[in-house]
Amino acid sequence: MPGGSIYVQPSDKYTGNSAQWWYEKLWREDAQNRRRSRYVKAGVGFVVGLALGLRFELAAASVLAGLLVAALVAAGDWYLDWRAFHATAVWRGAKHGETITARLLRRSLSRHGYTVLDGRAVKGEASIDHLVIGPAGVWIVDNESWSPDTDINVYAGRLFFGEKYGSKYAQGLVRTAESFAELLTRETGIPVTISPMLAVHCGLLPRGGVFVAEGLTVLKPRVAAKVIRAAEGRVYTDEQLELLTRTAAKELLKAAA
């Protein structure tokens, strides 16, 4: 999997255990600092609430207002910490990105006539995580995850994962899409073009969570279905969709777990 930095050498301090183990260990060790920061924020919230109560001449209720604002600030801070912890779950190995993306795709696409096949591979060739077949076209979706601070973006038309070029990865996924398309076209007689997509579960993407680089659409899993539904026009009839789906199910092997 792409990732890492060519400028940072690995440390023996962090070898021998999973990313999840170290992340959770460091998270627990930092709990006291997070609580101290939360108390400070809640204290500021109390002062703000108290000031608002006095400003609107609610002297009797000003203390209550301060406590209410302090509680809301503390709860909000706790929620942001909790969200940040769980947002990196795939990167740490606590969750499987394929499962998350499959659920999101089916939830949004099934009712619109799309079929999602998971964990498929062309015989003797590369595997993919998801094959999506629908009225507006066919897509393959791969899942990857990088460390939370890895900047994933396009510069001068080239894909980058942090300091590393992503061209090799993009070209591989584009070739896989072309291979799947050739197989389906050959077996069904229906001209097929497959659009490759990369679902990034952890890492920094530009605002909006989606961009295109080197023939590959890179996006956050939550927007994958939206991008697919946004495809204009109807490419396949109901009969062609049935044939493509049946052929894909037969010709694409279920990838080993």
N, C-alpha and C positions, 0 to 999 in steps of 0.2 A: 504494500500500500504506500502511495506517495506520502510525504510528510517529513518532519524533522528539519534540521538546519545544518547547512554545510559549515557554519561558523561556530557552532556549539558542539564541543566534543562530549560524548557520553560519559557519565560519571558512575563509578562503581557504587556510589552511595545509593543509586536508584535502580540497580540491577537486582534480579532475583525475585522480584515481586511484580504483580500486574500494575498497570496504570491506575486501575480502580482502587487497589489496596493503598497505594501511596496517596492518591487524591483524598480518600476518606480519612487516612491517618492525619494528613496535613490539615484537613478540614476540621477534625476534632481538636487538634492542637490549637487552632486559631479561634475556637469557640469563645474563649474568654475575651479576646479582643473584639469579636463581633458583639458580644453582650455589652461590653463597656461602651462601644460606639452607639448601640441601641439605646442605652440609658441616657447618653448625652442628647441624642436626637429627641427622645421622649421628654427630657427636661426642657429643651427648647420649645417643643410643642406645648408643654404645660404653660410656659410663660406667654406664648402667643395666644393660647386659649384664654388665659387669665386677662390679658390685655384687651382682647376682643370683648370679653364680658364687661370690663370696666368702661370700655369705649362706648358701648351701647347702654350704659347705665343699668347693668344687670348685676349689681354688686352681690346680691344674695346667691346668684347662680354662677358667678365668675369662677369660683373654685371648681365647680362641677364642669364648667366649660373647659377649664384648663385640663382637668383629668380626662375628659372625653377626647380632646385633641391629642393629648399625650398617648392615650391608648390607641388611637387611630394611627399615629405615627409609628409606634412600636409594632403594631400589627402589620402595617405596610412594609416596614423594614424587614420584619421576619419573612413576609411573603416573598420579597425580592431575593433574599438570601436562599430561601427554599427553591425558588424558580431557577436561580443561577446554579444551584447544586444539581438539580435534575436535568437542566439543559445540556449538561456534559455527560449524561449517562451513557450514550452510545460510544463516545470517545473512550470512556473509562472501561467499557466492556460490560456494563451493567445491563444493557439492553441490546437487542438486535435491530439494527436499522432496517433490515428487510421486513421485519414484522410490522414496524411502525409505518413504513411507506405503503405496504400492502393494504393495511387497514385504512389509511387515508385515501388511497386510490379507489378502493371498492366503495367506500362510504360516499364518495362524490361522483363516481363515474357509472356505477352499475345501473342506476335508474335512467341513465341517458343512453343506454344501449351499448356500453363498452364492456369488454371482457378482459380480465386481468389474470395472466398465467404467471405463477411465481416459481423461482428456482429452476429455470429452464436452461438447456444447453444444446447447441447443434452437435450432432454426432461427431466426435473426434475434434471439436473446435472449442472456442471460448464459451464460457457460460455467462448468463446475465441473471439479474435478480428478478426483473419483471418484464413481461411482454404485454403491452396494452394494444388491443385491437378494437376499433370503433368506427362509426360512420365517417368520421373526418380523417382517418388515417391509422397508421401503426407507429408505435413508439417502443423503445426499450429504455428501461430506467435502471441505472446502477446506483448502489449506495456506498458512500465513503464517509469517513470522519477523520478530522485532524484535531490537533490540540486547539483549545478555545481561542488562543491568540494568533492563530495562523491566518494571514491575510490571503484570501482566495479571490483573484481578480484577473482582468484582462488588461494588458499593456501593449500598445502598438500592435494589436491584433493577436497577441500571444497569450496563452493561458499560463498563470503562475499559481503555484501552491507555496506560499511563503516566498523564500528566496529561490525555489526550484522551478524550472520550466515544467509546464504540464503538457507539453506537446506530445510526448510519447504516450501518455495516458489517453489524451483526447483522440489521437490517431488510432489507438487500439480499440477504443469504444466505437469510433466511426467505422472501422473495418468490420467489427462484429455486427453492427447494424446492417452494413452492406451484405454481409454473408447471410444473415437471416432473411434479408429481402430477396436475395437471389434464390434461396431455398424455397421460399413461399411462392415466388413467381414461377419457378420451374415446376413445382408440384401442382399448382392450381391453374396456371395459365392466366392469372390476374396480375397485371403490373403492380408491383408493390415497392414503395419507398418507405424506409423506416427512419424515423428521427431519433437520434440518441440523446438521452438526458442523464445528468449526474445529480443525484440528490445528496446534498451536503448536510449531514446531521450536526456537525460541530465544526466551527471555523467561522471566520469573519467574511461575509459577503457584502457587496455594495448595498446601498439603500434600495429597498424593493425586493431583495432576496432572489434576483434572477438576472442573468446576463448570458450572452452567446459568445463563444470563443472557439475558433478553429473547428467549426462545424458541430460543436457540442453545446447544448443548453445546460447551464449550471444553475442550480436553484436550491432553495430550501424545500424539504419534503412537503410542507404545508401548501405550497403554491403549485406543485406539480400538476395536480388535477385541474386547477384553474387554467394553467397554460394549455393543457390538452383540450379542454372545453372551448378555449378561445380560438381554436383552429377553425378557419372559415370554410364553408361549403361541405357538401356531402360527397365523399369519394367513392364509397362502396354501397351497393344495394344490400337489402336484407339477405338475399340469397348468397351474395359474395361474402358477406360477413360470416354467415354460417359455414361456408366452405373454408374460408381462411382460418376460422377458429378451430374447426374440426381437423384441418391439415396440421395446424400448429401443435395441437394437442397430440397428434400422432407422430409427427416428425421431430418435435423437440422433446428430448429426454428430460425427465425430472431429475434435477441435479441432486447428487448425494448430499444428505444432511451433514 
